[in-house]
Amino acid sequence: MNQQFSSRSILFVVTMYILTASPLKASDTIQNRYIRVTSKSLGAELTSIKLKHDNSEYLWQGDSLTWADHAILQFPIIGNLKDNSYSLNGRIFKMMSHGFARVSNFIKVRQGDDFIVYLLESDAKTRKMYPYDFRFYVKYKLKNHDLLVEFTVENTGKEKMYFTLGYHPGFNCPLNTTKGNFNDYYLEFGKQETLTRTYLENNLISDHKEDIVLKNKCLKLDKKLFKDDALVFEKINSRSVSLKSTQNNKSVTVKMNDTHRLGIWSPAVGGKFVCIEPWFGLADEKNYQVDFNKKNGMIKLFSKQKFKTLFEIEIK
């Protein structure tokens, strides 16, 4: 009997340790009258965006079959590197797709009722993949029905620093997860324009391009659009893209202030979500590789200089 009690006690202690220590349980919440948002320090990633009056979830909750993430940060690269490596000043570095920020532990440095700020600083681990000294701040702030997403990168080293930056949030599609289907939805751009799609081949930029003419500023969603991977637009004039339905009035709008590159992605099979991704740079090209500081869309910072950009997510 004592042995049985002891075993159960040990099991209880171990279970409680796992539950309390698990990073999956750790989350931060900010809210205002209209929106409740949760995020986590791992990757400084948003995990939920809810409209309070009906508790509807706008952010993709992840699954093990299509995409396990929610809204990843892309730093210091976007997309894939050719051979998962790059050269810089005669040295070769390895790095995973979209960079290491999405799998790094950020520190929470400030939080109020309606805002939170995370920080990632360079260390010995990051320098093995990326030789620069930096601070990367991520701030989430609520303003009415808008979630402001602010990125600040500071060069804390003595040499010029090169990087690129992007955002990769996924939104439920349908937004009302109990009704409707993916094909009820469309993307409404801020302007009427002809978009040139650059195709990906093995996750790298190819030479194949195709024009897409918007119809009344809109692009109807269909899983067939993604049979050749993400839609990559190297130049757009619109400053906003909205996910809307023909069946209800719910919508989410991503507003872009500085960048004119955009990715749109959803799995070709399964996955009831669509990602709207404002980018400063692009993946490597499939046919050749250039030095890191000459990659398309690279941002250059001198010592002690800062770069700041702002995206906005509006939900209705």
N, C-alpha and C positions, 0 to 999 in steps of 0.2 A: 504493500500500500504506500509506504514511504517512497519507494522507487517510482511508482506511478505518479505520485504527486510531484516528485522532483522533475520527472520528464515533462509533465505538463507545464510546470513552472518555467522550465528552460525554454520550451516552445513558445510560451506566452511572451517571455522577455525578448526572445529573438524576433518574433513577429512584430512586437511593438517597436523594436529598434529599426526594423526595415521600414515600417510605415512612417515613423517620425524622421528617419534619416534620408529617405528617398527623395531625390531632387524632383521627382515627378509630382510630389505633394506640395512642394514649395511654390507659392504664387503670390503676386502682389496685385492689389485691387485699387483702382481709381474710379471715381464716378462723379457725375453731376446730376442735374434734374432729369436728363434725357438718356444718358448712356452709362453703362457699367462696363469697364474694361479690365481684363486680367492679363498679366504678363509674368515672365519668369526670368531669373538671372542667367540661366543657360541660354546663350545666344541673344540675350535681351529681347526675347521673342514674345510677341503678343500670342495669347492663347484663347482669348474670347473677346468679342465685341457684341454687346447685347443692347437692344433698345428696351428701356426699362418698362414702358407702358404695357407691352405685351410679352416681354421676356424672350423675344425672338433673337436667335443667334445668327450673326452675319458672317462670322469667320469659320472657315473649314476646320473641323475638329480632328482631322487626321485619321488614317487607317493604315493597316499593315499591308494592304494589297496595292494601293495606288500611290499615296503620298502621306507620309507620317507626320509631316510638319504643318505649320499654320501660316507663318509670316516671317520668313527668314531674311536676315540681313546679308548683303553681298559685299564683302570687303576682305582683302584689298583687290579682288578680281571679281569678274562676272562670268558666269558660264564655266566652260572647260578650257584647260590649257592643252595644247598639243603634246601628247605623250605625258600628260600630267606634270609637266615641268616647264621651267623658263630659265633663260640665261640673263645674268646681270653682272656687268663688269668682269666678265670672264669666269664667273661662277655659275653653277647649275643648282637650282632650288626645286624642290618638289612641293606641290600644293594641290589639295582636293578642289573639286568644282565649287564655284561661288566663294572660295576663300575660307579662312579659318574662323571668322567672327561667329558664324552660325553654330559652331560647336565649342565656343569658348565660354568660360564662366566670367560674366561681368559682375562688377561690384555695384550695389545700389548705393548711390551717394546722396541723393535727396529724394524726398517724397512728401507731397501734400495731398489734400483730399482729391484734387483733380489733375495732378501731374506726378510724374516720376522720372528720375534721371539715372541711367546706368553708365558705367565706365569700364572700358577695356584698355589696359596699358600693355605696352610691349614688355616682353620678358624673355628669358632664355629659350622658352619653348617656341614663342612666335618667331624669334630671330633665326631659328633653324629653317623656317619656311620663308621668312620675309625679313631682310636684314636691317630694317629701319626702326628707329625709336619713335613712338607715337602715343597719343591718347585719343581714344575714340569714344565720344559721348553720344548716347542715344536718349532723347527726351520724348516722352509721350505726354501730351497735354490736351485736355478736353475743352472745347469751346462750343457751347450749345450742342448741335448735332454733329459737330466735326471733331475728329481725332487728329491732332497735329502731331506729325512725326518728324522730329528734327535730328539731323545727324551733324556732328561737329568733329572734324579730324584735325588734330594739332601735331605738327612736326616738332618733337622734343629733342631731336638729334641735331648734329652739327652740319650734316650734308643734305643736299636736296633729296626730297622724298617723292616717290611716284606711287600712285595707287589709282584705282577706280572704285566705283561705289554704285550700289543699286538696292532696290527693295523688291521683295518677292512675296507679297501677301496673297493668300488664296481665299476666295469667298464662296460661300455655299451657293450652289446653283442646281435646283431652285433655292431662292432665299427663304421662302416658306417651305421648310423641309417636309411638311406633311401633304403638300399639294403641288401640282404642276410637274413639269419635267424640263430637262436641259434645253430642248428645242423651242420652248416658249420664250427663251431669253435672247437678248441682243445687246451689243455694245453701242452706245451712243457717244460719238466723239464731239468735242467742243466745236469743231469746224467741219464744213464739208470739204473733203480733200481726197486725193488719190494717194493711197499708201503703197509703197513698194516693199513687198515682202522679200526678205533675204532668207533662203532656205538653209537649214542645218543638215549636215551630213556627219553621222557619228558624233553628234554634239558639237561640231565645229562649223564655222561659217563657210559656206560653199559659194561657188560662182553663180548659182542658179537664183534668179530673181524673177518676181512676177508682180504686176500691178494689180491692186485691189481698189476698185472704185466704190466708195461708200454710197449708199442709197439713202438720201435724206439724212446724211451724217451717221448712218447706222450700218453695223455689220451683224447680220443674223448669225447666231451661234448654232453650230452643228458639230458633232463629234468628228465628222469627216474632215473638218478643217485641220485637225491635229494628227492626221494619219502620218504626216511627215515631220512630226514633232512640233515645237512651239512656233508661233508666228513671231518673226523678228522684223521690226521696223527700224531701220537705221536713222530715219528722220521723220518726225511728225510735227505738224504745226499746231495741232490742238493742245490746249493746256489742261484738258480734263477728259476722262473716259468714265462713262457710267454703265453699270450693269443693270439692265431693266427687263421687265417682263411684259408680255402682251396680255397676261392674265390677272395681274394685280399691280398695286401702286408702290410696292416695296422696291427700293433701289439702293445701290451703293455707288459712290462716285470717288474716283481717285484723281486728285488735283496735283499737277506737276508744275513747279515754278521755274526750274532751271534746266532740266534735261529734255532733250528732244529725241531720245531713243526709247523704244518700248518693246517689251516682250509680252505676249499673251499666250498662256499655256493651260491646257487641260489634258488629261490622258485621253488617248484615242478610244480606249475601252474602259468603261467604269469611271468611278471618281466623279461625284456630283459636286464639282467645284470648278471655278475658273480663276486663274491667277492674272492679275493686272500688274505689270512689273516695269516701273520707270527705271531706266538705266542711264549711267554716264558712259559706260564702255560696252564692249562686246567680248564674246568668246574669241579664242584664237581662230585663225583661218586654217582650213584643212590642208592647203597646198604648201604653205611655208610658215616659218616662225621667225619673228623679229625679237630683238632685245626687249626686255620688259619695259624700259623707259620709252620705247617707240610704239608700244601697242596702241591700237585704236581707242581713243577716248581717255587716255591717261591724264590724270590731274597732277600737277607739279606744285609742291610746297617747299619754300625755302625754310631754313631753320627758324623756329619759333613762330612760323606763320600758321594761320588757321583757315580751314575751309568749312563752310556751313551751308547746308541745304535743307529745304523744308518740303515735305509732302503732306497732303491732307486727305483724310478719308471721311467722307460725309455719308451718314446712313439715314434712311427715311423709311 
